[in-house]
């Protein structure tokens, strides 16, 4: 699957950092440990990194809550850190909702629990060249259908 060129370099660099972290630390730590290590690796590459960045959630112009992103890179990409048995459609759908709330184009869901790093790219359904999903509540179903909003 072809990724938008403007995001390919950034997400590639982020993934390189994730692989470096995994090689150096291995599996078995908490998400926060991997998050701290990723911040160091990304900053050493000269990227702008924000951790635990808050995004407000609105419904009919009224604030109804907020989402705290694990890591935001260059005001463009969200990194959602996981330490779970396997990534699921729910993890991907959740990250797409976060992209919508933050109005950012691309996200990476990264699972550090396994010996081999597991990751998925996801895209904001309205800001990418991917097919638009009119019903974001179906995002988990679209994974099973092979929707191009996800790189599986």
ABEGO torsion letter per residue (X at the ends): XBBBAAAAAAAAAAAAAAAAAAAAAEBGBBAAAAAAAAAAAAAAAGBBBBBGBBBBBBBGGBBAEBBBBABBBGGABBBBBBBBABBBAAAAAAAAAAAAAAGBABBBBBBAABABBBBBBBBBAAABABBBBABAAAAAAAAAAGBAABBX
